[in-house]
Each structure stands twice: as structure tokens, then as C-alpha cells.
């Protein structure tokens, strides 16, 4: 049976483009074509006795001999990568599997040349099939399995037909893009990131209150933090007032008694309005409301956007069912039920606590009213958007409500509609939303956290943070703009994190405590007007890093690539030796390097799609714009981490009468650097001739661009020969 142009099952084997990928495929496994002349197909299966259940585990066959990368949820909230060579390396709750297939693929291979003409890639995505959500896993017999579950004992099935999506291609990044677009069109329940409205806060420097104050945040502290950043020349244009502003109650922690670990997560929301700290605010000896406070900080610090935090269920423990203000939303106390797949990896104290103490869950038919009331109230007080956290909680609350997908979509669509109604520019950041229930229900949400918290006090997590967010962006960067989380500019890993944000194509925001800043690092990320040089795409590992472990193999560098409008950018990171991946299996046996020096190879060829910025006449010479008489390569604002991100337009002319001219347009100020094979006769900045320096030995040309007051302005540069 052949499906599409290259996926088939024959004699117990699953073949892709003529290569046997799985052996021992059971009779109950079947393929369904995607249609439309596409090679992709869906995989389904039926239970052998025809038994209907709310949860099934189906075996697809034995998988051996290919290098693989999987992205899996190591605990309910977060996802990390793992590499391997067989199904036994694939953990439960795997949400993406990428295989590298070559003529040389065998179990014993140490490495495969990823640039070889016969190399191609197979993408296996467990998706949503009706009321059921799928995930992948392997077993000790090297069998690849998929689990389907509804999350409601009353929602049962005996077979699924479209639970796993399979596609293949020669370029792994194009494969992911094409696959997500096919799925979005075919299923109709989510959208590719290209079809979403991107919130404008992403292009401006921000400050979040979380690591500065945690839930002790107060208006006076916010003013101090904004003031100290402003005094250093890095005034945020974007502020997140994180957890700590809402009116909540913890019924399980009595005042004066010793703290009981876990009860903090059972705290519940009492009202949509602010708590006492933000209700009667003293500003310069004058009293102000929440609305007055937000108006004051916007005017004083020229803030463009103020976001406020809340959980998808209202708060961690939901809402207080006995609260008079909450009764209109028909809340009831529900005890979450976690998936066996989720708890087979790492259990989480927050989720375990909520299983014990319960969650005050708003009636799904009333959740739209709740969000509209909450967001409408915030908008009237001058708030521009929201960061919505603890979203994966929904998957545990579907029992008796139609299952995990139904309740997730009810909440997610109500949230997206409320944001569209109450805020101007899709101003929403999703967080703790990395389960496929949310991923494949995301129609409008355009920004989401794709890593665990920055965690400044955890030295072993810093390298894992940067590595995991780059690998997770392979999948999630097709659906949202990945949010790499905040960091602290005076942290000992600040430059490591700062460079990662510069290459990540993400927003840049810090959680510095007031007065604790490193402005040398911030000024390499933030222009004087508060804008940032954001790369165009989601930063992802280079092709030669896809199937290696840059955290624990003791030898590999992590290279992350991205594109600007007229250049490529690569960040190179040594993530070895500081920490180890959570729940590494016994079969991994990593050899973690404790040395500080490792080596690797970096090339312009590491940047995918460089031909797109090279233009139609590009000959393959890297970073060179060649005319008949001069070679010129703009490097951008060379004191910034992503220097090339400043360039907005680039062109040239070579006329016998007027000579050669290079024309640049860019944002920002500081040192503009370029390679020039000849010394220019003159340089103009905004049509005014300016001095420049030129070193004939290395062709290095430098102009100093002065700062421009006021709004962000395009600079016009002419290099004349």
C-alpha cells in the first residue's frame, strides 16, 4: 500500500522514500494520505480486540540505525531535546521526532555527513486526532510507540486514523515549515506563525519584575527599577508586572504557622481587581490608583507597553469558588488528574500540590466572560497586554468535561478572543504552554515561552536553558515567536544569555533588581531609543548540531543560526560541563567535559537560506556585495551583538559618469563598520558628509553615527568611490 509519493507499508515494514524506517509493523497500523499531491501521510492504529478506552498505547514497529532528535516534555510544563539512535532513546511525552536518513545510516556510525546528497530527513509528529491527543515513546525492545489519550474516562475510542503525521524532505528546516503549514491547513485548528499578528513589544527592550521582586512586587519597587535603568541610558519601552499584583487567598497556609511546602500553588484568585499594594499607591507623596500609577510610569519613563501577569485558570490554584466576585463564573473545585506519560518522566511539585488541594475551575461556558471582564478592567486602567502562565494545567482538568483537548480549546480560544477585543495588537505572551494540546490549538497566540525559567540561582541550568530553547524552537518557532525568557544583566552568565537573545530572534527583556545592571552588556543589545536589533527568524541549531548533544557529549559546540534582512548571524556557545539534562536514561552514559576549551568549525554555510539575503545575482561569495570596481560588505553596528540586524536596506550603483556608490539604510547609532576593497572618496550620513576611518591593510571602514533624538529614525548612508 503506497501513500502519497513516498510513504508506504509493505510486508510489515514502513518505508519512506524507498528506505525501510520501521520493521515489524503490526497489522492494525494503517496510513491515511494527506492528499493534494503531497507526500505526507497520517498514521493510525486500531486496538486488536476492538476495545474502546480513554487511553491506548499502540506499537508502530522497531526503529534502529538512524540518528534521531526528539523533543519531549521532561515534566508537565517544559520540553527539552534528546538525541539517540534507536527507539529506546525516545522518552515518553515526545512531541517531535526527527530522523536523519542516509545511505551510510547504520547503528554503528559515529557520524554522518549531513551535507551528503543522499541524506534526507523524516519528521514524525504526534498530533491531535478528534478528542484524542498523541505522543511518542520508545521501549527497551527498540519499538516506537504512540500513546493516544482523551483525559476523560468517559471519552473512549478503539481506533485512531490521524494521530501521527509523517513527512520527509532534503532540508530539515524547510521540512518543519512545510509540515506545520500542511497540518495547519489540513486540521484547521491552529495557524502557522506567518499567519499571525506579531505583537510590537518584541522590537523594544523590556523589564520584567519577576526575578527582581518575585511576588513581593510593589509600585515603589517598579519605579525604582525603571529609574535605575533609565539613569544608565537603557530605559525599557516594555514592562511586565509579573505575579504579585492580584488579590488572592491561600486557605491552606495559616498566618503565623510554619510554611507548608506546596500550599503556595493552591493559592486562588478572589477578584479580577488588584490587591491592596496596587490599590492605594503613594507616588511622590501623592495618592494614585492603579490607573494613575500606570499613567504616571508611562509618562515618566516613556513606556510604550505595560503587560500584567495572570494564570490561564486565573491563578495557580484557579479561582476561589466561595468568592462573591467569582460566583458569576460558576466555578467549582476540581482535582487534577495527570497523564501517566507525564508523571513517568519528572513529577512537579506544583502539579502534585494541585492534585492534593484542587483547582477552582471556571465553567468553560463562562470562561469567555471571565477573560473579557479581567482584560477589559486592565485595559481601562491603561494596561496594554497580558502574560498568561500555567497553561498546561488544562490538560489535567478534562475529566467529566469532554477531555483535555475540549477544555484546552475552550480556554485558549476565549483567551485569544478576549485579547483581540481588549488590546490593540495581539498583545499576549503565553507561558507554560508547551503541550501539543495548546500548540495545535493556537490560532492567534503569536508569542510563547519555549524554555524553563531563567532561574538565576541555579548554576547548572544556564547552559541547559540556551540549548533547550534553541532546539525547542525547531518545532515551536513554526507556530509562535519563541520567547527565550528574561535574564539579569549583572548575572555571571549575562553575556552568555545576552548573545543568545541577540541571535534568537526573540524579545529582549531583563529582570534586574533596581541598581544592579551591567550597561556594557545592555548597550550591545539595546539602542538609545529603546529598540533592539531583532533577527528575522527563530534562532535554531545549525544542521551539524541537530543530532549531537552540546550539553553532555564533552566535545560539541552549540551553534545557533539566524538571518537578518541583509546578513546571516551565528552564535557559538560552549554549553558543556556546567549541567546535565534532566532524567537522562541509564543507556545514555554521557561523558561530560569539565574542561573550559573545546573546538569546532564555523562557516557561512552554517546559515540556512543565506541565498535569500544574497539576492538573485549572488555568486556564493559570502558577505560580499560586489560591483565592477569595488567589493563592499556591511557589518552593521559593530558594538552590538547582532550588528547586522541594523541594516534595513542595501544597494549599489556603478556608473561611468558618477563612479561607484553604495547605499545603506539602517536604524541606530554608534560605529558603523564595513569591509571595503578600496578607500571611499567620501561618506555621507543623512545627506551630510561625515569623516570616516579606513585601514587599507584589512579594508576596514568605520563611520561614527551620532544619536538621533526622538522617535526611531531611518538613517541614510552613502559610500562614494
N, C-alpha and C positions, 0 to 999 in steps of 0.2 A: 504494500500500500504506500504510494508516494504522495506526499502532501506538498503543495507549493512547488518550488523549483529545487528543493534540496533537502527536505526533512522527510524521513520515511522510517517505517518499522517493517522489518523483514526477518523472518526466522528467528525471532527472539532478540533481534538487535535493533537499536535505534541508530540510524545513520544520518549524518549531516554533511552535505556536500560530498558524499561518497565515502566519508570516514566513519568507521564504527566508533560511536561515542559511549553507548551503553550496551552491555551484554546481559543475557538472562532477563530480558524484559518480560514481565508476566502477561498472560493473555488478556487480563482485564484492562490493560493500558491502551488507550486509543488517542489518535491525533485528530484535530479539527483544523482545517485551513483557515487562515485569516481572511483570505480572499483578495480580490483586487489585483491579482497577478503578483502578490508579494510572496516571498519565500518563507516568511514566518508562519508558525503554527502554534496552536494551543495543545497542551497535553491534559488528558483527564484519565480517570480510572473509576472502576466500579468495585464494590466490595463483593468478594467471591460468593458469600451466601445471600447477597442482596439485602443485607441488614441495614436498616436506617439508624443512624446515630448522629449525635451533635458533633462528634469528633472522630475523624478517621486518620490513620497513617497508612499511606499507600507506597509500595516499593516500585521504583521505576526501572531498576536494573543496576548492574555493577559498573562503577566508574573508576578507571585506572589509567595511568600513563600520561596524563595531561597536567601541565602546570595550571593551577587554579587560584583564583582570588574570590573570596566570599566576604560579604558584608553581613554581619549578624548582630542581633541585639544581645549583648552580654548581660544586660539586665533590662528591666521593662522600659526604662526611659531612653537608653542610649545604644548606639551602634558602633562597632569597631571592625577593622578588617582582619582576615586571617588568610594566609597563603598555604598551599599544600600541593599534593599530587594524587590524592585519592579521596574517595567519599568519606573515609574515616577522619579526614581533616575538616569536615564540614559540620559545624556545631548546629544544635537546634536553634530555631529562630533565625536562620539565614534568609535574608531578604533579597540578595543578589548573588548570583554565581556567574563568574566569567572564566571561560576556558581558553587556553592558548593551544591551537592545534597546528602541528607542522609534520612534515614527513619524518622528521627526526624525533618526534614525541615518543618517548618511552619512559618507563618508571625510573630507569637508572640515570637519565640525563641530568647533568648538573646545571646546564644552561641551554637555552635555545636562542638562536639568532632571531630576534623579533622583527628584524628588517627583511628577513628572507622572503622571497617571492611566494613560497608555498605556505607561508604562515597565515592562518586566519583565526578568527575568534568566534566563540559561541557564547551567547548571552542567555542565561536561564533565569527568568523572573517569576517567582511565585506571586500571584496577583489575587484579585477578588473575583469570586465566581458566585453571582447572586448574593445570598446571605452568608456565604462562607468565605473565609479568609485563609490563604495558603501560606505556608513557609516550608523551607527546605531543611533537610538534615541528613547526615550520613550515619552509618553504623560500623561496628567492628568488622563486618564482613565486606566492607567497601561497597555497600549498596547505597545508592542515592534514593532518598525517600522524600515524599512531600506530605505534610500534615494539613488537613483542612478542618476548620472548626467554626462554629457559629457563635459560641459564647452564650448560648441559651439552650438548656436541656430540652426545651420544647420545640426547637427548630432543628429538624433532623433531615438527613438525606442518605441515599445509598450509593449515589454516583455523582461525580462532577465531570464536566466536559471541558471547562476552560480555566482550570486552576493554575496552570503553569504555562508561561509564554516562552517560546524558543525562537531565537533569531540568530543570524550569523553574518559576518562581514569581514573585510580585509583590514578595516581601520576600527579599533575598539571604541574610539570616541564618537565617530560617525555612527557606529552600531548602536551605541546607547542613545544618541539623539534620535535616530530614525525609529528605534524601538519604542521609545516613550511617546513619540508623535503618533505612531501606529496605534498604540494602546489607548492614548487619549481620544483619538478619533473613533476607534472601534467600540470602546466601552462607554464613552460619553460622560463619565462621572468626575473627571479631573481634566486639567489643562496643562499643556507644556508651558514652561516659563516664558517663552517668546510671545505667548498669547495673554500674558497677564500685565496689569498696570503696575509698574515698579515704583515704590514709594520714593519720593525725592530725598528723604533723610539720608539715604545711602551715600550721597555725594558730599556729605558735610560731617565734620568732626563732632563727636558726641562724648558725653559723660554720663555714666550710669551710677546711681547711688549705692548699688548693692555691696560690693566689697569695701566701699568707703565706710558704710554705716550698718550694713545688713538691715534687719528690720527695726533698728533703732533710729532710722532716718527721721529727720525733722526739718522744718523750713529754715531754721537758723543755720544748720549744717549745710543745707543745699546752697544757701547764699555764700557761705564761707568757701565752699568748694568751687563755685563759679567764679568768685572773686579771685581766688589764688591762681586759677588757670588763666583768667583774664590778665592779671598783673604780669604773668610770664609771657604774654603775647600769643597764647593759644586759647582764645575764648571759644568754648563749644557753641555750635549752632544748633545742637540737638541734645536734649536731656531726657533721660529715662528716670522717673521717680519709681523706684522698684518697691518690692514688698515692704510694708510697714506703714502705709498711709490709710489702710482700710479699717473699718470698725468690725472687730472680730471678738470671739469669745472662745476660751478653752475650758470646757466643762470638766475636764479630767485632771486639771492641774490646780490644786487649791493654793490660794495665797498663803505664803509662809511655810509651805511644805517643801520638802526636797524635790528637786526636779525628777520627773519620771520620763526616762528617755523614750521617745516615740510619741508622747502625747502632743507634742508641738504640731505634728502633722494632722491631728484630729481637730485642730482649731477651725472654727466655722464662721462664715460671714453673717453678720447681723443686719447690715443695711448696705444699700448701694452708695451711701454718702461716706464722707471722710471721717476719720476718727478725731478725737479731741486735739491731737497735736496739730492738725491741719485745719481746724475749725475756727479757732480764735488765735490769730498769728500776730506776733509783735514784730513790726519792721520799722527800725529807726524810731522806736518809742511810739509808733502808731499802730493801731489795731487793724488787721486785714482779714478778710475771708479767704477761702481757697481761691476764689476767682480773683480777688485783689492781689493775692500773692503771685499767682501765675502771670497776671498782667504786669506786676512790678518786675519780676525777674526777666520777662521777655523784653521789656523796655530798657532795663538797666544793662543787661548783658547781650542785647540784640539776638536773643534766641529765636530761631525760626520754628522749631518744633519741640513740643513737650509731650512725651508719652507717659502713660501711667500703667502700672503692672496690675494684672489680676489673673487668677487661675480660670481655666475653662469652666470648672464647676462653681466658680465664684471665689473659693479659697481652697486650700489643700483638702480640708475636710468637708468641702461643699458649703452649703448654707445651713443656718440653724433653723430646723423645722418649726420650732416654737416661737420664732421671732415674728412679731406682728407685721413688720415690714416685708417679710419673706412669704407670708401665708398666701398672698395673691398668686404666687407661682406654683402652688400645690407641691411643695417639697415633701419628701419622705425619706426616712432613714433606710439606707441600703448597705448591705455588707458585700464588698467587692469579692469576686472570685477570679483568681489569677489562672492563666493558662498553664497547663503542665509543662509546655515547652519553655515558657518564660522562666519559671522557677527552677528548671533543670540547669540553667546557667547560674547566674548570681541572684540571690534574693536581695531585696532592697528594703531597708528599714522603714522608709516612708510607706511603701505599699503594704508591708506586713502590719504596720500600725493601723492603717486604714481598714484592713481586713478585721482587725480586732475591735476598733472603735466605731467603724461605719462612716458613711459619707451621706451628707444631706443633699439628696439629688433632686434637682428641679424637674418637674414633669416635662418631658420632651415637647409636649404641645404648648408649654408656656415658656420655653427657653428663649424664643424669639422676643417675647415681651421683656424678659429679664435683661437681655443684652441691649435692647433698644432703650430701656429705661436707664440702665447703667451708662451706656455710651452717650445717650442724649444729655444726661446730667453732667458728665465730664466735659462734653463739647460746650455746653452753656457756661462752664467755668473756664473756658479757654484752652482746654486740652485738645491736642491735635491728633492723637492716636493712642494705641494700646499695645503693650506686650502681653501676650496671653500664654500662660505657662501650664504645666501639669496636664497636657492634653491627652497623653496616652492612658490616663486614668479611665477614660470612657470604655476601653476595651474590656474592663473588668466589671462593668455595670449593666451588661446587656441581658442578664437573666430575667426572664419574665417580661422583657420589653422588646422582644424580637431579635435580640442578638447584638453583638458588638458592632457590626457594620451599620445597622439601622440607627443605633443611638449615636454613634460617632458622626454619621452624616447629618442627623438631625441637629446636633450641637454645632458642627462645623459650618453647615450652610446658614444656620441662624446667625452665627458669629460673622461670617463673611457679608451677609446682607446688612447686618447692623453697622458694620464698619463702613460699608459703601454708603449707607444712609446718613451716618452721623459725622463722618470725617471726609475730607476732600479728596485725598489722593491714595486710597487703599492703604492707609497708614496703620499697618498691622505687622507685628513680629510674632511669629509662632515659636513656641519653645516646648521641649519635651514632647515632640510630636512626630517621632521617627518610626512609628509603626506603619505598616502598609495600609492599615485601615484609614489612617489620616492621609498618607501620601497619595493614595489612589482615590481620595475623595476631595482633593484640593483643587477647587475650581478657580478661586480668586486669590487665595493667600499666596503672596509672592516672595516673602522673606521668612526663613525659618532657621533656628539654631540647628547646626548639624554636628555638634560636639558636646561632650560633657562639659561641666563648668570649668572655667579657667583655674579655679582653686589655688590662690596664691600661696597658701600654707602647705601645699602638697608637692614636695620636690620631685617625686617620682612620676608625677602626672604631666609635667610640662612638655616633654618630648612626645608623649602619647597624644596630647591634645592636638598638636600641629599635625602629626601623622594621621590620626584618625579623621580629622576634619577634611584633609585633602583627599583621602580615599573615599570617604562618605560622599564627597561632592561628585564623584563619578556618576552616581545614581541621582542623588538629591539635587545636584546642580542643573539637571534637566527639568526639574519641577518648580524649584524656587531659587532665589538668590541666596546662597548659603551665608548664614550669619556665623562668624568664627568666634563669637563671644567677645566680651570686654577683656582688657588686660590692664596691668598697672605699669605706668611709665618708669617708676623708680624701683621696680622689682628686679632682682638679679637676672631674670630671663627677659627683660623688657625688649632688648634689641632682637632677640630670637623671635619673640611674638610680634614685634613691630614689623619686621621684614616679612613674616608670614602674612600679616594683614595686607601689606603692600602688594603682594603677589596674588592674594586670594580673591580679588575681585569683589570683596565684601565691604561692608561698612567698617569704619574705624572709630571705636569708642573705648574710653578707658574708665576705670573705676578707682582712680586715685583718691586717696584721702586728702583732705584740704592741706595744702602746703607741701605735699610730698609728690613732686613731679620732676621728671628729667626732660627739660625743654629741648636739649640737644637731640634727643630721640624724637620727641613730638614734632619738632620743626622739620624732620625728614619725612614726615607723614602729612603734615597739615600746612596749607598755605596761609598767609597772613589774613586772608578774608574768611578763613574757617572752612574752606573747601578742601577736598582730598583728591589725589590722583588715583582714581579707581580704575583698575584694569577691566577689560570688557567682559570677560567670561568668568566662570567659576574656576579657581585655581585647582589643578588636579595633578597627580603624579605623572611624570614623563613615562613614555611607553616602556623603557627599560627598567622602570621601578614598579610596574604593575604586579609582578609576580615574585617580588622579593620582600623581605622583612627588614625595613630600615630602622627598626627599633631593637631587634633582638638577634639578628644574624651575625653581629660582630664585625661586619665588613662593608655594609652598603650605606651609601649616602641617600638621602631623600631629595629628589629634585622635583620641584613644582613649577609647571609652566603656565603661562597665560599670554594673552595678546592685548596690546594697546591698538589704537587706530592706525598707527604707522610704525609699530615695532613689536617685537616679541620680548618677553621678560621671563627669566628663570631665577627661582630662588633655590639655593642649595643649602641643605640642613644636615648637621650631624645629630641624629636622634639616638645614637647608640649609647648604651651603658647607664643611662640615668634611671630608667624604669623598665618594667616588663608588662606585657599585655596581661590583662585580667583573664583568669580561667584558662591559661594555656594548658592544653591537654597533655597527658603523660607521654604521648607519642611525639611531642614537639622537640624536646631535648635541645633547647636553644643554647647557643654559646655566646653569651652577652659579653661584648667588649668593654673593658674598663679603661682602655687607653683613650687619650684625647684626640689622636690623629688617625684618620682613615683617608683614603684617597679614592678618587673616582674620575669619570670622564664627563665633561660638559661640552655640548656642541650646539650651534644654532639649529641643527637638525632635531634637537630635543623639543623644539617648539612646533607643535602641530599647527597646520593651516597657515604657516608663515607666508605661503604664496598669496593668501588673501590680502595681506597688507603690502606685499611686494608689488602688486599690480600686474596688469596684463603683459607688460614688457619686461618683467623680472627675469633675469637670466640665471638666477641661482646664487649670485654673489650676495653674501649676507651683509645686511646693514649698510648697503651702498646704494645711493641714488646717483646714477652715472649719466652725465651728459657728454657731449662730444669733447669738451675741453676741460672738464673738472669732475672729480669724484667727491661726493659730499654725503655724510652720514650724520643726521642729527641725533645726539644722545639725550637731549632734553635738559631738564633742570637737574644738574649733576649732584646737587646737595640733597636731593630727595631719594628715598629708597627706590621708588618706581619712577625714575627720571623720565622715561619715555612716555609716561602717562600724561604729560603736559601737552604733548603735540596733538593739535586738533586738525591741522591741515598741512600738506606738504606738496610743493610743486616746483617746477623749474622751467626755464626757457634758455635757449642758446641761439641768439640771432647775430648774424654777421655785423649788423649795424650797431646794436646796443650791447653786445657781449653776453656773457652768461649771468643769469640771475637765479638765485634760489629764494623761494618764498615760503615762509613759515607762518603759521598761526598757532597760538598757544595761550593757555591761561597761566597766571602765576608770576613770580618774581624770583630773583636770585641769579645764580650763574647758569647761563645757557651754554652748554658745551656741544661741540660737533667735531667730526673729522672732516678736514678739507685738504684735498691733494695740492691745492695752491693757496697762497695768501690772497684774501679778497682785497679789492681796491677800496671798498668802503662797506659799512654795515649801517642799516637804518632800523630804528625801533619806533614803531608808531609814526613812521614817515619823518623822523628826526634822526640825522646822522649821529652815531654814537661811537666812542672809542672801543677798541677790541684788542685782544692779545692773540698772537699766533706763534706757535712753535714749529718751525719748518722741519725739525728732526722727526717729529711724530705726527705732524699735521693737526695738532690740537688747537682749535679755535674756541675762544671764550668771550662772551659778551655778558656784561652785568646789567640785569634788568631791574630797575628800581620798582619799589612797591607802588601800586595804584590805589588811591583811597576810594572808598565807596564799594558799590556792588561789583561782583565778579565781571571782569572785562577781558575781552579777547585782545591779545597783543599781536601786532602785525610786524613781522621781521623780514627784512630784505637783505640778502647777502649778495653783493655785487662784485663781479670779476671783470 
